[in-house]
Amino acid sequence: MTLDHARLHAAQALDLARRAAALGEVPVGAIVVHQGRVVGQGHNQPRALHDPTAHAEIMAIRAACIALGTDRLTGCELWVTLEPCAMCAGAIAHARIARLYYAASDPKGGAVEHGPRLFHQPTVLHKPEVYAGVGESEAAALLKEFFARRR
């Protein structure tokens, strides 16, 4: 993957995070990429959908599975603006996503490099390649701004 592709994917996820913020949702966006093409996208929608599982990653994974006609996203990449929580990390493992790219770390709710560090557990049968910090400054600024306005 080229640097231009990485920037494009990170920017697409960030645009989705901005869409979530505009709707009053925590600004997190995610895309699933298969063979260089976006096959699923999502942003946080738990409030709008009255669904605590409607995180950006879950929405993007669901859309990608439908688009590809499978429950296994082998060979796919997930790009997300915030370190996934335990629920989303579990979904990533179950979907067999090959590579996870996330922007901002989440020391309070993250489950990849923080908290349970899910992909380091022996009971997790699939572990994606993980790349942290891709587009971190923009994603972190968006989150900080969103929460500063809510206080």
Secondary structure, DSSP 4 states (H G I P E B T S, - for coil): --HHHHHHHHHHHHHHHHHHHHTTS---EEEEEETTEEEEEEE--HHHHT-TT--HHHHHHHHHHHHHTSS--TT-EEEEEE---HHHHHHHHHHT-SEEEEEE--TTT-SSSSTT-GGGSTT-----EEEE-TTHHHHHHHHHHHHHHH-
